[in-house]
Amino acid sequence: MGNNEFKLTKLALALGVTLSLSGCLSDDDKNDTVPEPPVPTVDVPVADTPEDLTFYVSGNVVQKSTGNPIAATIMFYQDGAPSENVVDIDGNAITSITTEDGSFTFNLASSDVSTLKMIVSSDEFISKTSILDFSEVDSSEPFEAFVQLTKLDSTVTSASGTGTTTSGQLAEELTVSADADSSSASVAIGTDVVLQDADGNAIADGDISLSVVTADVDAASGKAKAIDLIPDGLNESSTTTVQVPVSMMNIEMKAGDSKVKNFSSPISLTASLPATVNGQAISEGDSLSVMSYNEDTGEWATEDSVTVDADGNATVSTNHLSGWPFLWSFPACTAVPTFALGGYPGSVPLIIDIDTPQFSYSRRIKSGSGNLFLRAAAKYGLWNTLNARISVRDLLGNSWGFSSQLVCGPISIPVVQPYEIVNENINVTYSCSNASEDFQDNTYPFTGALVKYAQANRIKTAASGSDGSYSLTGLQSGSEYDVVFTPRGVDVEEQTFTITADGTDETFNIVRDNCELETVPVTGGTGSTGSTGGNG
């Protein structure tokens, strides 16, 4: 058959020569240009992960008696109203957070926020208000928050009752009394009282429920104390005197799912007081201050004072429901209490606890010395003569040391670490499967992520990061830790890495199919481009 391709080729050459000669002999002087061949291009990654996180709030909600994380809902308030200064770590405005494992994270929309109130609630637990103070924090690192809730179980004294209403009034008088070992709390509501919601409207006809929770100030071992029921902020405006509880009751009334908050005329709340509190007798004629707490806004209000009667009872009349502590006044601690942990190895997150019948305080720390409180001691209700046991523990519940001494002053606590401590970094990179082939195996630092770590089902700690390297400090050598890596600013799913703490840095790479790319020309040999792209 012959080689047609070869014949066609020779013909094309002959034609080419003929045309070329024709052109030379022609009088046509047109100079036609031959177009440049297309320049090859490649798609290379562009740095698209955000800048590193600096200041933000990383917190945990735990059960007080066990230290185990619990699911919770956190609401944010300022000046009695939902805060407009809380954002998530991507900068989106939020008013609440629901956490399934007790861990939560948020940031502030403005650096002008000095304090923020969190109302923390969880099913079968007593709600708690926690006040965060940012006035003297390090703005270059995470702020660790820590909230402990008391469970409504056998350790807490409670009682309940039910009734029915017509036109907002009870069909029969309702009295509920909760009796602790050395004290009690009772509520009496008559049939002539109109039950109202928070806006003053009479509640609808139907069934209602009333519950009362109380606890002894000096409770028996294993029992919840009155101070466990008291939200933060009771002494927020205190300077020279503080209010110290001798009794506490929480009262909640509901019509279906709606709360009964007000009454058309006063009802009676009675506290049966213990004979003594911390060795100090409670006598007939003693005057007690009374405050009320609105669990929906986190605000405290001063009520009329009451006088102890001959039976050791104190009764207050009120037209609204809330938490109710009965209080003694004590001279406030006006010093600046400090702590120093002798033998502290550094870099280990610890918890300082002060837990007495009338004063309770816990704080996460990450240094061996400093001011014990973030604000003036009086705002926490500390009085000038309180002696207490101050203990130090780690996030796993292990004891590191303790000291029994005056709290209003310098506190020195020798600590002994119960295991070997190591630190290590995780270096997290990403590669881009959607880049051109020569760049798909390149890796780049995964910056700006939120990283938290913990042993399984324990309190999480936030890791500081720089250029894709995240520092895990205070690890128990030989133990496994789960590291939760939450990317920001890019569409990448949350990742969980597991490490064994041995002090050796580890590297993890995340393959992405959605990297931001830049199309650039190839200017040299294979793989050379006019731009390097990427962020590493």
C-alpha positions as CSV (number, residue, x, y, z in Angstrom):
1,M,0.0,0.0,0.0
2,G,3.0,2.3,0.5
3,N,3.5,5.0,3.0
4,N,0.9,7.6,2.4
5,E,2.1,9.7,5.3
6,F,5.6,9.9,3.8
7,K,4.2,10.9,0.4
8,L,2.1,13.6,2.0
9,T,5.1,14.8,3.9
10,K,7.2,15.1,0.7
11,L,4.4,16.9,-1.0
12,A,4.0,19.3,1.8
13,L,7.7,20.1,1.7
14,A,7.6,20.6,-2.1
15,L,4.7,23.0,-1.8
16,G,6.4,24.8,1.0
17,V,9.5,25.4,-1.1
18,T,7.4,26.5,-4.0
19,L,5.5,29.0,-1.9
20,S,8.6,30.2,-0.4
21,L,10.3,30.9,-3.7
22,S,7.1,32.5,-5.0
23,G,7.2,34.8,-2.1
24,C,10.8,35.8,-2.9
25,L,9.9,36.6,-6.5
26,S,6.7,38.4,-5.6
27,D,6.4,42.2,-5.3
28,D,4.2,41.7,-2.1
29,D,6.3,43.0,0.8
30,K,3.8,42.1,3.5
31,N,5.6,40.9,6.7
32,D,3.3,38.3,8.2
33,T,4.2,37.4,11.9
34,V,4.0,33.8,13.2
35,P,2.1,33.8,16.5
36,E,4.1,32.8,19.6
37,P,3.2,29.4,21.0
38,P,1.2,29.5,24.2
39,V,3.2,29.7,27.5
40,P,2.6,26.7,29.7
41,T,1.0,27.4,33.2
42,V,0.6,25.6,36.4
43,D,-1.8,26.0,39.3
44,V,0.1,26.5,42.6
45,P,-1.2,26.9,46.1
46,V,-1.6,30.4,47.7
47,A,-1.4,30.9,51.4
48,D,-5.0,30.8,52.5
49,T,-5.0,29.7,56.2
50,P,-5.5,32.6,58.6
51,E,-3.1,34.3,61.0
52,D,-2.4,32.6,64.3
53,L,-4.9,33.0,67.2
54,T,-3.7,35.1,70.1
55,F,-6.2,36.1,72.7
56,Y,-9.5,34.1,73.0
57,V,-11.4,32.4,75.8
58,S,-11.1,28.7,76.2
59,G,-13.3,27.2,78.9
60,N,-14.5,24.0,80.5
61,V,-17.7,23.1,82.5
62,V,-17.3,20.3,85.0
63,Q,-19.2,18.6,87.8
64,K,-17.8,19.9,91.0
65,S,-17.8,16.6,93.0
66,T,-16.0,14.6,90.2
67,G,-14.2,17.1,88.0
68,N,-15.6,15.3,84.9
69,P,-16.7,17.5,82.0
70,I,-20.5,17.8,81.4
71,A,-22.7,19.1,78.6
72,A,-23.9,22.6,79.2
73,T,-25.4,25.8,77.8
74,I,-23.6,29.1,78.3
75,M,-25.4,32.5,78.0
76,F,-23.5,35.8,77.9
77,Y,-24.6,38.9,79.7
78,Q,-23.5,42.5,80.4
79,D,-25.4,45.0,82.5
80,G,-28.4,42.7,82.8
81,A,-28.9,42.1,79.1
82,P,-27.5,39.7,76.5
83,S,-24.0,40.8,75.6
84,E,-23.3,42.2,72.1
85,N,-19.6,41.8,72.5
86,V,-19.2,38.0,72.2
87,V,-18.2,36.4,68.9
88,D,-17.0,32.9,67.9
89,I,-13.4,32.4,66.8
90,D,-14.3,33.3,63.2
91,G,-15.7,36.7,64.4
92,N,-19.4,35.9,64.1
93,A,-21.7,37.4,66.8
94,I,-23.1,34.9,69.2
95,T,-25.3,35.1,72.4
96,S,-24.9,31.5,73.6
97,I,-22.9,28.3,73.3
98,T,-24.1,24.7,73.7
99,T,-21.3,22.2,74.4
100,E,-21.7,18.5,74.6
101,D,-18.3,17.7,76.2
102,G,-18.0,20.8,78.5
103,S,-15.4,22.5,76.3
104,F,-16.2,25.9,74.9
105,T,-14.5,28.7,73.0
106,F,-15.3,32.3,72.2
107,N,-13.7,35.6,71.6
108,L,-14.5,39.3,72.3
109,A,-15.7,41.7,69.6
110,S,-14.0,44.6,71.5
111,S,-10.8,44.9,73.6
112,D,-12.8,47.4,75.7
113,V,-14.7,44.6,77.5
114,S,-13.3,44.3,81.0
115,T,-15.8,41.9,82.5
116,L,-18.3,39.4,81.1
117,K,-21.0,37.4,82.9
118,M,-21.7,33.8,81.9
119,I,-24.8,32.0,83.0
120,V,-24.1,28.3,82.8
121,S,-26.8,25.7,82.9
122,S,-27.0,21.9,82.5
123,D,-29.8,19.4,82.9
124,E,-29.9,18.0,86.5
125,F,-27.4,20.6,87.7
126,I,-27.8,23.9,89.6
127,S,-27.2,26.8,87.2
128,K,-24.2,29.0,88.0
129,T,-23.1,32.5,87.1
130,S,-19.5,33.0,86.5
131,I,-17.9,36.5,86.0
132,L,-14.8,36.7,83.8
133,D,-12.4,39.6,84.3
134,F,-10.2,40.6,81.4
135,S,-8.8,43.8,82.7
136,E,-5.3,42.4,83.4
137,V,-5.0,39.4,81.1
138,D,-2.2,38.7,78.6
139,S,-3.7,39.5,75.2
140,S,-1.2,37.3,73.4
141,E,-2.4,34.0,74.7
142,P,-5.7,32.1,75.5
143,F,-7.7,33.0,78.6
144,E,-8.7,29.8,80.5
145,A,-12.2,29.8,82.1
146,F,-13.3,27.2,84.5
147,V,-16.9,26.6,85.8
148,Q,-18.0,23.9,88.3
149,L,-21.6,23.0,88.6
150,T,-23.3,21.1,91.5
151,K,-25.5,18.2,90.5
152,L,-29.1,18.0,91.8
153,D,-28.7,14.5,93.3
154,S,-28.7,12.9,96.8
155,T,-26.0,15.4,98.0
156,V,-28.5,18.3,97.6
157,T,-31.6,18.9,99.8
158,S,-34.7,19.6,97.7
159,A,-38.4,19.3,97.9
160,S,-41.3,19.9,95.5
161,G,-45.1,20.3,95.3
162,T,-47.8,20.7,92.7
163,G,-51.1,22.5,92.4
164,T,-53.7,23.8,89.9
165,T,-54.7,27.3,89.1
166,T,-57.7,29.2,87.7
167,S,-57.3,32.8,86.6
168,G,-53.8,32.6,87.9
169,Q,-54.8,31.7,91.5
170,L,-54.2,28.4,93.3
171,A,-57.1,26.1,94.1
172,E,-55.5,25.3,97.5
173,E,-52.7,26.9,99.5
174,L,-49.3,25.4,98.6
175,T,-46.5,25.0,101.0
176,V,-43.2,23.3,100.3
177,S,-40.4,22.7,102.8
178,A,-36.9,21.3,102.1
179,D,-35.2,20.1,105.3
180,A,-31.4,19.8,105.5
181,D,-29.6,18.4,108.6
182,S,-29.3,21.7,110.5
183,S,-31.5,24.1,108.5
184,S,-34.5,24.2,106.3
185,A,-36.2,26.4,103.7
186,S,-39.9,26.7,103.1
187,V,-42.3,28.6,100.8
188,A,-45.9,29.3,101.4
189,I,-48.3,30.6,98.7
190,G,-52.0,31.4,99.5
191,T,-55.1,31.2,97.3
192,D,-55.5,34.9,97.2
193,V,-52.3,35.5,95.2
194,V,-52.3,35.8,91.4
195,L,-49.3,34.0,89.9
196,Q,-47.6,36.0,87.2
197,D,-45.0,35.6,84.5
198,A,-41.9,37.8,84.2
199,D,-44.0,40.5,82.4
200,G,-46.7,40.6,85.1
201,N,-49.3,38.6,83.2
202,A,-51.5,36.1,85.0
203,I,-50.4,32.6,84.1
204,A,-52.8,30.3,82.2
205,D,-55.1,27.8,83.9
206,G,-53.6,24.5,84.5
207,D,-51.0,22.6,86.6
208,I,-48.1,24.2,88.4
209,S,-45.0,22.9,90.1
210,L,-42.9,24.4,92.9
211,S,-39.4,23.3,93.9
212,V,-37.2,24.4,96.7
213,V,-33.4,23.6,97.0
214,T,-31.3,24.3,100.0
215,A,-28.2,23.2,101.8
216,D,-26.5,23.6,105.2
217,V,-23.8,26.1,105.4
218,D,-21.6,23.7,107.3
219,A,-22.8,20.6,105.5
220,A,-21.7,17.0,106.3
221,S,-19.0,15.4,104.3
222,G,-20.3,14.4,100.8
223,K,-23.2,16.9,101.0
224,A,-23.5,20.1,98.9
225,K,-23.0,23.3,100.9
226,A,-25.0,26.5,100.8
227,I,-22.1,28.2,99.1
228,D,-22.4,25.7,96.3
229,L,-25.8,27.1,95.5
230,I,-24.7,30.7,95.3
231,P,-23.9,32.2,91.9
232,D,-20.9,34.6,91.5
233,G,-21.4,38.3,91.8
234,L,-23.0,38.4,95.3
235,N,-20.3,40.8,96.5
236,E,-19.6,42.5,93.1
237,S,-20.0,46.0,94.6
238,S,-18.3,45.2,97.9
239,T,-15.2,47.2,99.1
240,T,-15.0,47.4,102.9
241,T,-17.5,44.8,103.9
242,V,-18.6,41.5,102.4
243,Q,-21.8,39.5,102.7
244,V,-21.3,35.9,104.0
245,P,-24.1,33.4,103.8
246,V,-25.8,31.7,106.8
247,S,-28.5,30.2,104.6
248,M,-29.4,29.8,100.9
249,M,-32.5,28.7,99.1
250,N,-33.2,28.4,95.3
251,I,-36.9,28.5,94.4
252,E,-38.4,27.7,91.0
253,M,-42.1,27.6,90.1
254,K,-43.4,26.6,86.7
255,A,-46.7,26.5,84.8
256,G,-45.9,24.0,82.1
257,D,-42.6,25.1,80.6
258,S,-43.1,28.8,81.6
259,K,-41.6,30.2,84.8
260,V,-43.8,31.9,87.4
261,K,-41.7,34.9,88.4
262,N,-44.0,37.4,90.2
263,F,-47.0,37.6,92.5
264,S,-49.8,40.1,92.9
265,S,-49.2,40.3,96.6
266,P,-46.3,39.1,98.8
267,I,-45.6,35.4,99.7
268,S,-43.5,34.2,102.6
269,L,-40.1,32.5,102.4
270,T,-38.7,31.2,105.7
271,A,-35.2,30.0,106.5
272,S,-34.7,27.8,109.6
273,L,-31.2,28.7,110.6
274,P,-28.5,26.5,112.3
275,A,-27.6,27.4,115.9
276,T,-24.1,28.2,114.9
277,V,-22.1,28.9,111.8
278,N,-18.4,28.4,111.9
279,G,-18.5,28.5,115.6
280,Q,-20.5,31.7,115.8
281,A,-23.9,31.6,117.4
282,I,-27.0,32.8,115.6
283,S,-29.2,34.4,118.2
284,E,-32.7,35.9,118.5
285,G,-32.7,39.5,117.3
286,D,-29.7,39.1,115.0
287,S,-30.2,41.1,111.8
288,L,-29.5,39.5,108.5
289,S,-29.1,41.0,105.1
290,V,-31.1,39.4,102.2
291,M,-30.4,39.5,98.5
292,S,-32.2,37.9,95.6
293,Y,-30.8,36.6,92.4
294,N,-32.4,36.6,88.9
295,E,-31.2,33.5,87.1
296,D,-32.5,34.8,83.8
297,T,-30.2,37.9,83.8
298,G,-27.5,37.0,86.3
299,E,-28.3,40.1,88.4
300,W,-28.4,40.5,92.2
301,A,-30.7,42.8,94.0
302,T,-30.7,43.9,97.7
303,E,-33.9,43.1,99.6
304,D,-35.1,44.2,103.0
305,S,-33.1,42.9,106.0
306,V,-34.7,40.4,108.4
307,T,-34.5,39.6,112.1
308,V,-34.0,36.2,113.6
309,D,-37.0,35.2,115.7
310,A,-37.1,33.2,119.0
311,D,-37.3,29.9,117.1
312,G,-34.2,30.6,115.0
313,N,-36.1,31.4,111.9
314,A,-35.8,34.3,109.4
315,T,-38.8,35.2,107.2
316,V,-38.9,37.5,104.2
317,S,-41.9,38.6,102.2
318,T,-41.5,39.0,98.5
319,N,-43.5,39.4,95.3
320,H,-41.0,37.6,93.1
321,L,-39.0,34.3,93.0
322,S,-35.3,33.8,92.6
323,G,-32.3,32.5,94.6
324,W,-32.3,33.8,98.2
325,P,-29.3,34.0,100.5
326,F,-29.5,35.2,104.1
327,L,-26.3,37.0,105.0
328,W,-24.0,38.3,107.7
329,S,-21.7,41.3,107.1
330,F,-17.9,40.9,107.7
331,P,-15.0,43.2,107.3
332,A,-13.6,42.6,103.8
333,C,-10.1,41.6,102.9
334,T,-8.6,44.7,101.4
335,A,-5.1,43.2,100.8
336,V,-4.0,41.6,97.5
337,P,-3.6,37.9,98.3
338,T,-0.8,36.2,96.4
339,F,0.3,32.6,95.8
340,A,3.7,31.0,95.4
341,L,4.1,27.3,94.6
342,G,7.4,26.0,95.8
343,G,8.7,23.3,93.5
344,Y,6.4,24.2,90.6
345,P,8.0,22.6,87.5
346,G,6.6,25.2,85.1
347,S,4.2,24.9,82.1
348,V,1.8,22.6,84.0
349,P,-1.9,23.7,84.1
350,L,-3.2,23.4,87.6
351,I,-6.2,24.3,89.7
352,I,-6.2,26.2,93.0
353,D,-9.2,25.4,95.3
354,I,-10.4,27.1,98.4
355,D,-13.5,25.4,99.7
356,T,-14.9,26.3,103.1
357,P,-18.5,26.4,104.5
358,Q,-18.9,30.1,103.6
359,F,-16.3,30.8,101.0
360,S,-15.5,28.8,97.8
361,Y,-13.1,29.7,95.0
362,S,-11.4,27.8,92.2
363,R,-9.1,29.0,89.5
364,R,-7.0,27.6,86.7
365,I,-3.4,28.7,86.8
366,K,-0.4,28.2,84.6
367,S,2.4,29.8,86.6
368,G,4.1,29.2,89.9
369,S,3.3,32.6,91.4
370,G,1.0,35.6,91.0
371,N,-2.1,37.2,92.4
372,L,-4.6,34.7,93.7
373,F,-7.6,36.6,92.4
374,L,-8.1,38.4,89.1
375,R,-10.1,41.2,90.9
376,A,-10.2,42.7,94.3
377,A,-10.6,40.0,97.0
378,A,-13.8,41.6,98.3
379,K,-15.6,41.0,95.1
380,Y,-15.3,37.3,95.7
381,G,-16.7,37.7,99.3
382,L,-13.3,37.1,101.1
383,W,-13.2,38.5,104.6
384,N,-10.0,39.5,106.4
385,T,-9.9,36.7,109.0
386,L,-10.7,33.7,106.9
387,N,-8.4,30.7,107.5
388,A,-8.8,27.9,105.0
389,R,-7.2,25.0,103.4
390,I,-5.9,26.0,100.0
391,S,-5.2,23.0,97.8
392,V,-3.6,22.5,94.4
393,R,-4.5,19.8,91.9
394,D,-4.0,19.0,88.2
395,L,-6.6,18.6,85.5
396,L,-6.8,14.9,86.2
397,G,-7.7,15.4,89.9
398,N,-4.3,14.4,91.3
399,S,-3.2,16.4,94.4
400,W,-0.1,18.4,94.1
401,G,-0.1,20.1,97.5
402,F,-2.0,22.1,100.1
403,S,-1.6,24.7,102.8
404,S,-3.9,25.7,105.7
405,Q,-3.5,29.4,106.5
406,L,-4.9,32.9,106.4
407,V,-6.2,33.6,102.9
408,C,-6.1,37.4,103.0
409,G,-2.3,37.7,102.4
410,P,0.6,35.9,100.8
411,I,0.0,32.1,100.4
412,S,2.9,29.7,100.1
413,I,2.2,26.2,99.0
414,P,4.9,23.5,98.5
415,V,4.0,21.3,95.5
416,V,5.3,17.9,94.5
417,Q,4.6,16.6,90.9
418,P,3.2,13.1,91.1
419,Y,4.5,12.0,87.7
420,E,7.1,12.9,85.0
421,I,6.1,16.0,83.0
422,V,7.0,16.5,79.3
423,N,6.2,19.1,76.7
424,E,6.0,18.6,72.9
425,N,4.8,20.3,69.8
426,I,2.6,19.1,67.0
427,N,3.5,20.5,63.6
428,V,0.5,20.5,61.3
429,T,0.8,21.0,57.6
430,Y,-1.5,20.7,54.6
431,S,-1.0,19.6,51.0
432,C,-3.2,20.4,48.0
433,S,-4.6,17.7,45.8
434,N,-6.3,20.3,43.5
435,A,-2.9,21.9,42.6
436,S,-1.0,21.0,39.5
437,E,0.7,17.6,39.7
438,D,4.2,18.9,40.5
439,F,2.8,20.7,43.6
440,Q,0.5,18.1,45.1
441,D,3.1,16.7,47.4
442,N,4.3,20.1,48.7
443,T,3.3,20.8,52.3
444,Y,2.6,24.2,53.9
445,P,2.1,25.2,57.6
446,F,-1.5,25.0,58.7
447,T,-1.7,28.3,60.6
448,G,-4.5,29.9,62.7
449,A,-6.3,26.8,63.9
450,L,-7.9,26.3,67.3
451,V,-6.1,23.4,69.0
452,K,-7.1,21.8,72.3
453,Y,-5.8,18.7,74.0
454,A,-6.7,16.4,76.9
455,Q,-6.6,12.9,78.1
456,A,-9.8,11.0,77.2
457,N,-12.9,12.6,78.8
458,R,-10.9,15.1,80.9
459,I,-10.6,18.9,81.0
460,K,-9.2,20.3,77.7
461,T,-6.3,22.8,77.5
462,A,-5.8,25.3,74.7
463,A,-2.5,25.1,72.8
464,S,-0.7,28.2,71.7
465,G,0.5,28.1,68.0
466,S,2.9,29.8,65.6
467,D,3.4,29.1,61.9
468,G,1.6,25.7,62.1
469,S,3.4,24.5,65.3
470,Y,1.3,24.1,68.4
471,S,2.7,23.7,71.9
472,L,1.3,21.0,74.2
473,T,2.6,21.6,77.7
474,G,2.4,19.9,81.0
475,L,1.8,16.4,79.6
476,Q,1.9,13.3,81.8
477,S,4.7,11.2,80.3
478,G,3.6,8.0,78.7
479,S,-0.1,8.9,78.6
480,E,-2.2,9.2,75.5
481,Y,-3.8,12.6,74.6
482,D,-6.4,13.5,72.1
483,V,-5.6,16.6,70.2
484,V,-8.6,18.3,68.6
485,F,-7.5,20.5,65.6
486,T,-10.2,22.9,64.5
487,P,-9.3,24.8,61.3
488,R,-10.4,28.4,60.9
489,G,-11.1,30.5,57.8
490,V,-11.0,27.5,55.4
491,D,-13.4,24.7,54.6
492,V,-11.7,21.8,56.3
493,E,-13.3,19.5,58.8
494,E,-12.2,19.3,62.4
495,Q,-9.4,16.7,62.9
496,T,-8.5,14.6,65.9
497,F,-5.0,13.3,66.4
498,T,-3.8,11.0,69.2
499,I,-0.4,11.2,70.6
500,T,1.6,9.5,73.3
501,A,3.4,12.0,75.5
502,D,7.1,11.4,75.2
503,G,8.6,14.8,74.6
504,T,9.1,14.2,70.9
505,D,7.5,16.6,68.4
506,E,5.1,15.0,65.9
507,T,4.0,16.1,62.4
508,F,0.5,15.6,60.9
509,N,-0.4,16.5,57.3
510,I,-4.0,17.2,56.1
511,V,-4.7,16.7,52.4
512,R,-7.0,19.4,51.0
513,D,-8.9,19.4,47.7
514,N,-10.0,23.0,48.0
515,C,-6.8,25.0,48.3
516,E,-6.8,28.5,46.9
517,L,-4.7,28.4,43.8
518,E,-2.9,30.8,41.5
519,T,-2.3,30.1,37.8
520,V,1.3,31.1,36.9
521,P,3.5,30.6,33.8
522,V,6.3,28.1,33.7
523,T,9.4,30.1,33.0
524,G,12.2,27.6,33.3
525,G,12.6,23.8,33.3
526,T,10.0,21.3,34.6
527,G,8.4,22.6,37.8
528,S,9.8,26.2,37.5
529,T,7.2,28.9,37.6
530,G,7.0,32.6,37.6
531,S,5.8,32.6,41.2
532,T,6.5,30.3,44.1
533,G,3.0,30.5,45.5
534,G,2.1,28.7,48.8
535,N,2.9,29.8,52.4
536,G,5.9,27.8,53.2
